[in-house]
Structures are given as C-alpha cells and as structure tokens.
Amino acid sequence: MAAKPAEAGPVPVAASHDGALDQSGLMHLVGYAASRASIELKKTFSRHLGPLKLKAVEFSVLVLVDTNAEVNQKQLGLALDVSPPNLAVTLDRMVEQGWIRRERSERDRRAQLIRLTPVGQALVTRARKIGQTMEQEALKVLSPAERALLIELLQRVAQKRSRHA
C-alpha cells in the first residue's frame, strides 16, 4: 500500500512590488480582522487622547466612575476584564495623577468606592468630548447603520452570548 502524498498548503507567492504581503490566508478569521481594526483604532485613540496623557484603560475607568454613582475596584475589574493586581496598579497611578480617590462606602464600611476628584471630573469631561468624534475618521468607511451593527456584533462576541444560542 503506497503512502498518500502529504497535503501541500498554498504555494507561496512573492510579495507584491510595493512589499505588501498576501494576507488571504488570514482574511477569513474574525480575530485577525478585529485585531487589524483594533490597531487602527488604538492609533486613533493615541492621536486624540494621548495629549491628555490617558491610556485606554484609564479613560474607561474615568467614564465608568463618572457614569456610575457607586463603583468599587472589583466592579471595575469585572467590567473591564482587568485582573485585580493590574487594576490596582492602574488605580494607584490614577490616584497619584490626582484623577480619582478611594473612599470608604457609607453603606458597607468594608468596601472602598472609587470617586472622581475635581481634576478627574474635568479630565473625563474633556476626554468624553474628544471621544464623541475621535473615531469618525477611522470609521468613515462605514455608514451610521453599519457602525451601530458593528458595535452590536462586537459586544455580542465580547459578552459570549448569541441570540441563537
């Protein structure tokens, strides 16, 4: 019985004259497409909010604390999927910057709430204003309906739930 020849993968082709690689072997992967889009959106974030010395996780913390009357470190970690040690480092840095403060809960003295300082409130107000329009250039290839659909679909994937499950 003769051995079957091994299945060969795609035949490699030379890069195009401009140096661009053939990415067709990856283009069917949602993760690859999401990663490529994420790279572009991170560049956009850095260009617009970088001058405020804000990292993406810090922006998210500021907005969540601003939006939610009583929020603690555990809730922030769960919402942002950040480990307790990493979030503690981030919050410590934000306290040092004077953006947030920790204070004991009046209702549960064991709990520490995260609150905005006046400096943090001014920063989140400014950052939110920038955030309202910062993605427009990167997303101009999408209609408003497509953008809304993209956000909905990404949220469903992130929440690991589906209407069909």
N, C-alpha and C positions, 0 to 999 in steps of 0.2 A: 504494500500500500504506500503510495507516494505521499510525501508531506505536502500539505497545501502551502502555496506561497503566502508569505505574510502580507496582510493588507497594507498597502502603502498609503500614506497620508497625501495631502495635496502636494503637487510638485512645486517646490519653491520657485518664486519668480524674483527677478531683480527689482530693487526699489525703483520707483519712478525717477525720471530725470531730475525732479526737484527734491529728491531724497525722501519723499513720503512713502511710508510702508503700506503694504496691502494689509488692511485690518479686517478683511472679510471673514476670517476665521473666528473673530470675536464679536462681530456686529449682531449676532443673534442672541447674545447674552444680555439680559436686562441689567445685571450687575455692572457689566462693562460700560453700557450706555449711561447708567446712573452715575458711575464713577467719573466718566468723562464730563458729564454735565456738572457734577459736583466741583470738579476742578475749576471750571469756568465761573461758577457761582462763588467759589471761595476767592477767586481773583477779584470779582466784583465787590464782595464784602470788604476785602482788604483795601481796595482802592477808595471806597466810600467811607467806611467806618474806621479804617486804620489810623487816620489822623486823630481820631478820638482816643487812640491807644486802647481800643476794645478788641478783645478776642471774641470769636463767635459764641463760646460758652458763657462768657461774661455778659454779652448782650442778651442772651437767652435768660440768664439768671435775673438781670435787671428788669426785663419785661415781665417775667413770671412774678417777681416780687411786687412790681408795680400793679399788676393785674389782680393779684390775689391778696385779700386783706390779711390773712394769716397764713404764712408759709414757713415750713421748717426745712432743715437741711435734708432730712430723709425724703420729704415730698419732692424737693428739687432734684435729688439724685434719681428718684424713680421716673420723674417726668423727662429728664434729660438723658437717662441711661448712663449716668456717670457714677463710678464706684465711690463709696464714702471717703476713702483716703484722697482720691483725686479731687473730689468736690471740696473737701476740707482745705486743701492747698489753694484751690481757686478762691474760695470764700475768704481765706486768710489774706490773700493778695488784694481782694476787693475791699476788705476792711482797712488794710494798710493804705490803699488809694483814697480812702475816705468816702467810698461809694455806698457801703452798707454798714450796718451794725447788727450785732446779735443782742437779743434781749429776752429775758425770761417771760414766758407766757403767764398772763394773769390767771388763766383758767387751769393750766397744768404747769405747776412750778418746775416740773422735770424737763419740760420742753423749752427749747430755745428757738425763738422766731427770728427770721431774717427780715430786717427792715431797711428801707432806703434812707440814706441821710439826705439833707437838702442838696448836697453836691451830687449825690446819686440820682436824686429826682430830676435835677436839671440835666444831667447827662442822659438819662433814659428818655426824657422828653425830646432832647436834640437828636438822639440816636433813632428814636421811633420816626421822627420827621424824615430823616435821611432814608430810613428803611422803607418808607412808603413808596419811594420811587427808585431806589438803587438798583433793582433788578430789571427795570424797564428795558435798558439797552440789551442786556443778555437775552431777554425773553421776547424781544420784538419779532422774532420768527414765529411766535405763537399768537393766535387770536385770544381775546379775553376768555372765550369759552374753552379753548384748548388749555390755557393756563389753569383755569379752575379745575378742569378734568385732570390735568397732570398732578396738581396738588392733591386732589381727592384720591387718585390712584396711588400716589406715593405714600399718603397717610395710611391707606388700607394695607399696603405692603409692610409699612413700619409697625403697624399695630397687629400684624399677623392674623388678620381676620378677613374674611371674604363673605360677601352676600350669598355665595354659592356653597359655602362650607356647611 
